[in-house]
Amino acid sequence: MTAVFWIVKILTTGMGETTSDYLARTLGPVPAVGSAALLLTATLIAQARTRQYVPVVYWAAVIMVSVFGTMAADIAHVALGVPYAASTTVFAATLALVFALWRRTERTLAVETVAGGRREAFYWCAVMATFALGTAVGDLASATLGWGYLPSGLLFAALIALPALAHRRSGLSPVLTFWWAYVLTRPLGACFADWAGVSHERGGLDLGTGPVSLTLAIVITAAVAWLSTTKQHTSPPSTPSGP
């Protein structure tokens, strides 16, 4: 994985967080979830039909997974009253189940082997679960535990360095360290995006979720366009459908 992959991934997590909040407040929860579900389905179908790595298609799917995954975690808490500690446990168990089924069926969780078909279906199920889990973990730290958005973001920024250190110094499995870091990108990006968007009373910069979402969308679009133009990949060369 290149540094660009992780940068764009973190940006998409932040965009998913603020976009989810903006749509829920602008359209209402039900229309927002319905619209996000339709767009998510469309982007995943487009991704599944793509026989090679296309940055625009892949990252569009990631963004919609981010938006919908955020909504899933928020609905569990706001609409159903599920505490973030409980939803964190449930989403962690869900992700573990996806990994267990994927490992038992395909004998590997290595993203380099994802090239369509059943493995890609497992991959996107795992990605969806990581977004929901990461959202719950981020909200648990910033809201339930009362640490605030900026301190929580700084904490996750430090924690995301641990997988790389563990892999380089102790030889920990690259598959394990990849998914470890992948989960942490969600609360990292979301905490900083929330910090930029929420009001001063909530410890933020009060820039607004709409402007923050738009700014992130512009930066992501520019990054993906640059990747497409220079033909640089944010996924392994052997992976036609993404990492």
N, C-alpha and C positions, 0 to 999 in steps of 0.2 A: 504494500500500500504506500502511495506517495503522500507527502505532506499536504498536497493540494486536496487529495481525497478527504482527509480528516478536517481540513479547514471548511470545505464546502459542506461536509456532513454536519458540522457544528452549526454552520449558518442555517441550514435547512431545519435543524431542530428548533432554533430560535424563531424562525419564521413560522413554523408550525404552531408554536405556543401562542404567539401574538395574533396570528391569523385566526386561530380557533376562537380566541376570546373576542376578537373583533366581529367575526361572523355571528357568533352566538348573541352578541348584544345588538347587532344591526338587524339581522334577519329573524332572530328568535331561535331558541334551542332546537326545536323540531325541524324547521326549514334548513337550518345550518347543518345539522347532522345528515339530513336527507341529501342535500346538495353535495356535501363532502363525500358521502357514500357513493353517489353516482360518479363523481369525478375520480374517486379512488378506483372504482371498478373499471372505468374507461382507461385510466393510465396503466393499470395492471394488465389489462387485455392487450393494450398496445405494446407493453414491455414483453409479454409472453409471445407475441407474434414477431418480435424483432429477433432476427437470427444472428445479429452481431451487436457489439456494444455501441449504442448511440447515446451520447451524453444527454441530449435534450430529453429523450424518452425516459432514460433511466432516472435522471434527477427529478423529472416531473412526477414519476411514481413515488420517489422517496419523499418529496414534499407533501404529496397527498397522504401518504402513510403517516407522516408527521402530524398533519392537521387532524386526521381521523383518529390517530392513536391518542392524541391529546384530548379530543372530545370523549373518547371511551373512558379515560381515567377521570375526567371531570364529571361526566354523567354519573359514574359510580359514586362519586362523593357528593355532588350537589343534588342530583335528582333522587338518588337512592339512599343517601345518607351514610354511605360506607366510609368509615374512617380511612385516612391515607395509609395508616399502618396495616390495616386489613387488606386494602387493595394492593399494596406493595407485596404482601404475602401471596395473594391470589395470582397476580401477574407474574411473580417470580416462579410460582409453581407451574403456571401455564407455559412459560418459556422453557422451564426444565422438561416439561412433558414433550414439547415440540422437539427439543434437542434429543431427548431419549428416542422418540419415534424416528427422527431423521437418522440418528446414529445406528439404530437397529436395522433400519431399512436400507440405508446407503453405505453403511460401514465407515462413514467419515462425515465430519462437519466442516471440512476444509472448503473455503469459499472458492478456491481455484478450480474445484470440480463442478461448480454450478454452471451449467451450460444448457438450460432449458429443461422441459419435462418435469418429472417428479421432484428432482432436486431443487429446481427453481421454485416450485410450489412450497417446499419446506423452507427454503431461504426466505421467501416473502412472509410466510407465517411467523418465522423467527424475528424478522425485522419488525413486523407489526407488534409482536409481544415485547420487544425491547423498547419500543417507543412508549407503549402503555406503562411498562414497568419504570422506565426512566422518568416519565411524567409524575407518577405516583411518588417515586423516591425524592424528586426535586421538591414537590409540594410538601412532602413530609418534613423535609429539612427546613424549608423556608417558612412554612406556615404552621404546621403542627408543633414542631420543636421550637419555633419562634426565632430561628437564626437570621431571618431576613434574606432578601434576594442576593445582594452583593456578597455578604459573607459566605452564603451557600455556594454561589458561583465560584468564588475563590477556592473554597474547599474542594469542589469537584474538579477545578483546574489542576489542583495538586494531585488529587487521586488518579486522574487520567494518565499521569506520568508513570504511575506504578507498574502498569502492564509492560510498558517498554523496558523499564529497568529490570523487571522480573525476567523478561525474555533474554535480555542481553547478559545479565550477570549470573542468573541461575539456570539458564537454558530451558525455562518453562515453555510449554507447548505454544507455538505460534497461533494455533487454532484457539486455544483457551484465552491467550492474551488479546487476540483480535476481538473476540466477542465480549470480553471484559471491558475493553476500551469502548467498544461499540455501544454498550449499554450506558456508559458514563457520558457519552457525547450528548445524550438527551437532556439529563438534568443540567449539564454544564451550559449548553446553549439556551435552554429555557430560562434558567435563573438570570442570566445576563440580559436576555430579551425582556423578561418581566421587569427587571430593575430599570431598564431604559423606558419602558412603557407605562408603568403604574404611577399613581399619584405620589406626591411628596409625603402625604399622610401614611402611605403604605411603604415608605422607604425607597421610592423610586425617583426617576428623573422627570416623570410626568410628560414624556414626549408623546404619549398616546399609542395605543396598540396599532391603529391604522397607519400612521406615519412610520412606525418601526417596521411593520410588515412590508410596507412599500419599499423602504430603504433596503431591507434585506433581500427582497425580490430583485431589485435592480442589481445589487452586488452579485447575487447568485447567477442571474442571467448573464452578466458580464463575464463571470468566471467560467461558466459552462460554454459560452460563445468562444472564449479564448481557448479553452480546451479543445473544442471542435475544430477551430481554425488551425491550431498548431499541431493537431492530431496527437496531443498528449493524453494519456489514459489515466483515469483515477481508479482503475481496476487492473488486475493482473492481465498481461497480454493473452494468456490462455483462456480467459473468461469472457465469452462473447456477450453474456447478458448482465454482467455486473459482478461486483465482488461478493 
